[in-house]
Amino acid sequence: MKKKILICGSGGFIGGHLANYFLNNFDYEIICADIKPKDNWFQSFNKNKNFSLDLKNYENCTRVTEGVEHVFNMACNMGGMGFIENNKAECMLSVLITTNLLRASVENKVKKFFFSSSACVYNAAKQLKTFVPGLKETDAYPAEPEDGYGWEKLFSERMCRHFSEDFGLETRVARYHNVYGPLGTYGGGREKAPAALCRKIINAKINKEKTIDVWGDGEQTRSFMFIDDCLEGTLKVFNSDFRDPFNVGSDEQVTINQMIKIIEEIAEYKVEKNYLLDKPKGVRGRSSDNAFIKEKLNWSPSITLKKGLEKTYKWIFNEIAKKESNSKFTKY
């Protein structure tokens, strides 16, 4: 019998890449679940068993976890800063997914459960300046996470801990720091900064425009992790013997203005910046401290921001070019 792996949220960005990785590297029976209709999944594979259903429902969770050894929970309602600041209740409802998946995992005797958390769990008081020191795993407490989305993630981390303590379910937690790359959202309101800025500069170049809109003053800082590093870090955490949360993120901290400059170099096109100071911009500064994961798991990301943005820019450019071509074709 092949080992059964369940990937929840597999129609999303990270979940889709994880499903592809398992498909190409392991001989597992892969079960994929996502609330979106299958036609809207970023990646789907006929070789996998695919379910389009709502995992906030307990019966659906018991259905997809039956006979499963390992669960990877990537499912949540989220997006970029604009989305999570304007949809706090929707983001918090994702706690029902983790709650019911954990309950179903105990019921169906799942061996190990992975939860994808976020750097949004970190105490906001430690993120008030640009170029702040990297956030250590201990900086999540005393608790003052991002309102809505961050509270949901922090609460779900605690549930994983207590399901381990009370029911013996092996749980693993990774706190992701701004994952980006190809085959994800780059428009529509849920995209994150790297994809949004690539799209804006690409459109400016195609349309010979000189200005792009930038949320905030461009001096807020973040670190960004390419999807390949995310997958590698995820499996390092999952296969470890540690139940404590790990940062899985880059410590290459940049301002939004610096990232725009990198994308301009990739695009070979310079733009002026129209700063929208009334738009959501999140905390002032955030980066990952990787000392804990380096010490315990001997791992750190290897892909630089520029190299990752080159791949992301190329994919988004090709997607936009295809849409432009199709649009012209349909007109005639």
DOLUM-599712 format. One record per residue: x, y, z of N, C-alpha, C, CB in turn. Coordinates in steps of 0.05 Angstrom, whole numbers, plus 5000, padded with zeros to 4 digits. Glycine has a CB too. Layout:
<rs>
XYZXYZXYZXYZ ...
</rs>
This chain:
<rs>
501749765000500050005000501850255000498150005024 501150444982502650694982501850865005502150844955 503751025015503251215036501351435025505851345047 499251495041497351705033498051975045494451625041 498252175028498952445036496552625029501552545023 495552785048493452975043494553255042491152945064 494053405021494853685019492353855018496653734994 491854005039489454175041490254455031488354185070 488454575015489154835002490954784978490555015022 490754554966492554484943491854634918492354184938 489554764917488954934894490155204896485954964892 491455264919492755524923495655514914492655604952 497055734920499755764910501755564922500756054916 502155574949504055384961503055104959504555464990 500555054964499454784962499754654935496554784970 499354814914499754704887502654624881498854914867 504454794890507354734886508054484903509054974894 506954464927507554234944506553974931506354264972 504153984920502953744906504753664883500153804897 505653854868507453804845510053684854507954064829 511153784876513653684887513353394895514553854911 511253324910510853044918510452864894508453024937 508952964875508352804851510952724836506452954833 512852914835515252874820517552744835516153134809 517252724862519552624877518952384895520552844895 516352304898515652084915513451914903514752194943 513451664910511351484901509251454922512551204894 507751684926505651694946502951704932506051934965 500851624947498151684938497551964949496151464948 497152154931496852434939493852514937498552614922 492752604959490052704959490053004962488452574983 488653144945488653434945485853544950489753544917 485653744967483053854973483254164974482053755000 481254294963481154584962478254664959482954704940 477554894970474754994968474055094940474255214988 476055174925475555284898474755064879478055434888 473055124859472554934837475254854824470655054816 475454604815478054514805479154674782477854224796 477354794766478154954743479655204752475755034726 479255284778480555524788483055464804478655674805 483955214806486355144820488755244804486554834825 490755344818493155444804494655214790495055584824 494654984804495854734792494054504800498854694801 493554324782492154074789493253854771489054104785 493153604782494353384769492453144770497153304782 491853034746489952814744490852564759489352754716 493452534763494452304777493752304806497552284774 493352544817492552574845489552534848493352844857 488652484872485752474878484952754887485052254899 483252884872482653164877479753204887483053334851 479553364908476853424919476453724920476553294948 474153814911473354094914471154104935472454214886 471954184959470054184981470954385003469653904993 469154445021469654645042470654495067467054805048 473154545074474354415097473654545124477354405094 471954755123470854855149468754665159469655135145 467854475142465854275150467254025160464054215125 466453935184467853715197467553455181466753675225 465153405170464653155155466553145131461753135146 466953375118468853375095471653315104468753645081 472353405128475053355138475453055144475653525163 473452935156473652645162473752485136471252545179 472352575116472352435090475152435077470352565071 476452665076479052685062481352585078479552975054 481052555105483252455121483152155126483252595148 481152025116480851735120483151585107478151635108 484551425123486751265113489351425107485951135088 489351675115491651855109493651835132490752145106 496251835125498351835145499352115152500751665135 499652285131500652555136498852765124503452575123 498352975139496653195131498353445129494253235150 498153585107499453855104497154055101501353865079 496854225121494654415121495654685111493354445148 495254745085495955005073493455165068497454955047 491155065077488555195070487955425089486354985070 487455655077486455885093485456105073488655995112 483956285084482956505068484856735072479956585075 486456805052488457005056489257135030490956885070 490957335032491957475008494057675017489657614992 494457885001496358095008495258265030497058254984 496758475037495958645060493258775056498058865064 492658855031490058985026487758795033489859064997 488058535026485958335032485758285061486558085017 487958225075487658145103486858375121490258025112 487458625114486558845131483658915127488259095124 482558835104479758895098477858665100479559015070 478858425108477258185110478058025135477558005085 478058165158478958035183477257805192479058245205 474657835190472857615199473157375180469957705199 473357425154473657195135476257055141473657305106 478457205146480957075152480856915178483157295155 479457015198479256865223477556615221478157045245 475756605202474056365199475756125190471856415179 478156175180479955955173480555775197482456065160 480155875221480655715245478955465245480255875270 476655485231474855245230476155025214472155325218 477755095193479154895177481054735195480655025154 482854885209484854755225483554595248486854955237 481554715261480054575282479054305273477754745293 477554305251476254065242478253865229474154125222 480353965217482453785207483853645230484453935189 484453795251485753675274483953455287486453885295 481353525290479453335301479253085284476653455304 479053125258478852895239481452735239478252995211 483752865242486252725243486452535267488652925243 485552635290485452455313483552225308484652615338 481152285298479152085293480151865274476552215281 481651955253482551765232485451675236482251885205 486551735260489251635267491451725248489151335269 491351975240493452095224496052095241492752375214 498352035228500852025243502152295247502751845229 501952475227503252735230501752945215506152715219 501653185227500053405218501753655215497653465236 501853775192503454025187501554265185505254005162 502154475199500554725197502354955187499454795225 501255085166502655315154501855565168502155335123 503555675185503055915200504356145184504055905229 504556375198505456625184507056805202503056765173 508756965190510157175206508257375217512257305188 505757375208503757565219503057505248501157555202 504057275259503557215287505257395306504156925293 507357525295509257665312508257925324511757715297 509257975348508458215364508958465348509958215391 506858615343506958865327508859075339504258985323 509159075365510959265379513859235371510659245409 514558995361517258945352517759005322518058655357 515659125309515859175281515059465273513958975266 515959655290515059925287517060095271514760055314 519459995266521560145252522259995226523960185269 523560135207524660005184527259865192525260205161 527959645178530359495184530559415213532859645175 528459295223528459185250530058935251525459135260 531058855275532458595277530558375268533458545306 531658155258529957925250528357825273531757705238 525957745267524157645288524757355296521257675280 525257315321525757045332523156915338527657055357 523156645339520756495344519556575371521256195344 521156655390520156735417518857005417522456735437 519157155395517957425393514957425388519357585371 513757195386510857185383509357245409509956905373 510857235431509657285457511257495472509357025474 509957675488507057705492505657755466506457935512 503257645463501857645438500657915430499657435439 501358005407500058235394500358205364501358505404 499157995353499557935324497858115306498757645319 498158085280496558225260493658165267497258135231 492058385268489258345275487858175254487758625277 486157985263484757815245486457575237483857965221 487857595215489357385203491557285222490657475177 493057465235495157385253494157235277496757625261 491857335288490657205312489756925304488357365322 488656885281487756615272490156425271486356635245 492356525260494656355257495856285284496856495240 496056475302497156435328495456235345497556695344 492856275343490956095357491255815347488156195355 491455785320491655525308494255385315491455545277 496455545318498955425328498555305356501155645330 497155445373496655345400494955095400495255565417 493055085381491454845379493154605371489154875359 494954645352496754425344498354325368498754525322 499354515384500854445408499254275427501954695422 496754355432495054215452493953955441492754395461 493553935415492853675403495153475406491953705374 497553575404499853395409499953305438502453545402 499553505457499753445485497453255494499653705501 495053315485492653175495492052915480490353355494 492652905454491852675438494152525425489952765417 496552625429498852485418499252515388498652195424 497852705376498152755347500752915343495752915336 502552805326505052945320504353185302507052755307 505053425311504453665296507153815291502453845310 507253945267509554115260508454375250511353975238 509854595256508954865249511255025236507855015274 510655145214512555335201511255605198513455225173 512755815206511856085203513056205177512556265227 511456215156512356315130512656615130510456225108 514756705116515256995113515057055083518057075124 512757155074512357275047513357095025513657545046 511956875020512756684999511856794972511656405005 513556774952512856874925514056684904513957164921 513256724879514256574857512256534835515256294867 512956384814511056334792508656164800512556194769 506656164783504256004786502656084811505055704788 502356344814500756444836499156684828502656524859 497956814848496357054842498057294837494457104866 497457434815498957684810497057924805500757654787 494457884809492458094805489958014819491958144775 488058214821485458154832485058224861484857864828 487158314875486858404902488058224923484058434908 488657964916489757784936492857754933488457514934 493957874912496857834907498557984928497457944879 500957884931502858004950504758184934504457784965 506358334950507958554938509758464915509658664960 511258244916512958184893511458154867514557934899 509258004868507657954844506258214835505557744849 505258374854503858624847505758814834502658744872 508158844844510059034833511158934806512359074852 511558674803512258574776510058634756512758264778 507558584763505358644745505258934738502758554758 505559114757505359404752507559494733505459554778 509959404737512159484720511959364692514859404733 511059114691510558984665508459144649509658694668 506259204662504159354648505059634640501659384666 506659764657507760024650509560004626509360144674 511159794625513059764602511459704577514959534608 509559534578507959454554506459704544505959234561 505359854562503660084554505160354553501360114574 507860334556509560574555508760784575509560684526 507960694599507260884620509760934638504860774637 509861154651512161234666511861204697512961514660 509361164706508761174735507260924744507261434742 507960834767506460614780505560704808508060354782 503260604818502360654845503860474864499260624847 504660584887505960434908504460484934508960504911 503660274948502260304974504260384996500860044982 503660605010505460705031507660885018506660475046 509760925034511861105024514160945012512961275047 513860675010515960504998518260445016516860634974 518260555041520560515059519960285079521160765074 517560175079516959945096518659705086513959875096 519659545105521459325098520159055103524059345114 521058865087520158585090522458405080517558525073 522258145086523957945072522057765057525657785093 523057665034521357515015522757255009520757674990 521257025010522356765006521256634980521756585030 523056544963522156414938520956144944524556394919 519056064927517455824932519155574935515455794910 521355544919523055304921524255284949525255314900 525155504960526155504988523955435007527455774995 521655535002519355475020518755175022516855625010 518755044999518254754998520454605013518054654969 522954685008525154545021525054585052527854655011 524554835060524354885089521954745102524055185093 519754735087517354595097517954305104515054615077 519354165085519853885089521953845111520853755063 523854035114525754015136524254025163527754245134 522354215165520854235190519053985194519054495189 517753905173515953675175517353425184514553625148 519753375173521253125179522853145205523053055156 522753375218524353415243522953285267524853705248 524353285289523253185314522153405332525353015329 521753645321521053875338518153965333522954115332 516653985355513954085353513854395354512253975375 515954525363515954815365515854945338518554915380 514555175335514555315309517355405300512655555310 517755385274520255485262519555715242521655255247 521255915242521256105219522155955194523056345225 520655995173521455905146521256155128519755655135 523556295126523556545111526356635106521956755127 526556835089529156955083529857175104529157075055 532457215108533257435125534457665108535357335146 533857665082534757875064532658095064535257765035 532958285083530958485088531358725068531058585117 529158805055529359025036526859205039529458925006 527259455031524859635029523359575004525759935030 520859655003519259624978520659784955516359724983 521760014962523160174941525560014930524060434952 526959874948529259714938528359484920530859614962 526159364927525159144911524259254884522759004925 523059494883522259614858524759654840520759884862 526959744852529359784837530459524825531559914855 530259304840531059044829529358964806530958834851 526759004808524958934786525359114762521958954795 525959364766526659544744529059444729527159834755 531059354744533459244730532858994714535659174751 531158824725530258584711528758654685528558394729 526958854688525158934666526659114646522759084677 528959224655530359424639528459654632531559294612 527059744653525059954649524760104676522359844639 525260364676524960524701522260664702527260734702 521260684727518660814731518861024753516460604738 517061214752516561394775514661264794515561674765 514661344819512961214839510961414850514761104862 508461344849506261504860505461374887503761524841 506361484909505861364935503061414945507961474955 501661204951498961214961499061174992497061004947 499161395007499561375035497161285051500461645046 494761285038492361195052491760905049489961355042 493460755034492960475029494060305052494160385002 492960055056494059875077496959815071492359615078 498559825092501459775088502659585110502960025088 501059515130501959325150504059445168503159085136 505659275181507659365200509859515185508859125216 511459665200513559835187515959665178514560045206 516659465193519059305186518759015196521559425197 519558825179519458545187521458375172516558425183 522858205186524658015174524857765191527458145170 526057555179526157305193528957265206525657065174 528957195231531457095244531556795241531457185275 533656705228533856415221535756255239534756385193 536556375262538456235279537355965289539156415303 534855955296533655715308533655485287530855765318 532755535263532555325243535355245233530855415219 537255435233539955365226541255185247541755625223 540755245272541855095294540654815295541455235320 538054795294536654545299536454365274533854595309 536154495250535654335226537854385204532954405214 539754545211541954605192540854685164543754355189 539054885165537754965140537455275139535054835135 537755385116537155665111536555695081539455855119 534955895073534355935044536855985028532356165041 536855915003539155944986538656124962540055674976 536256194956535556344932535356644938532956244919 536956804925536957094931534357214920539357224918 533657454930531257584921531457644891530857844937 533757734882533957804853533457554836536657924847 534657334843534357084827531456994827536156854838 530157014850527356934852525557124836526456914881 526157384838524557574823524857544793525257864832 527257474784527657424756525757204745530557344750 525556984760523756774752520856854754524256524769 520157004775517357084779516557284757517057214807 518357484752517857684731517357554704520157884730 519057364697518857234671516157094668521157024667 515356954689512756804688510457004685512456624713 510457214702508157404701508157544674508457604724 510557614664510657744637509457574616513657814630 510057314616508957134596505957104599510356854598 504957094624502157074628500657324618501557034658 501757554624500557804614500657824584501858054627 502957744572503257744543501257564530506057664535 500757324542498757144531495957264531498756874546 495357394553492657524555492357744535492157624584 494557904532494458124512494058004484497158294513 495457784478495257664451492457554447497257444449 491357414467488657304465486557524462487957134489 486957744476485057964474485058084446485858184494 487458114434487558224407486358034387490458284399 486757774392485757574374482657574374486757294381 481457594398478557584399477257824387477657554428 478758054386477558294373477258264343479358534379 478858084332478758054303477557784295481558084291 
</rs>
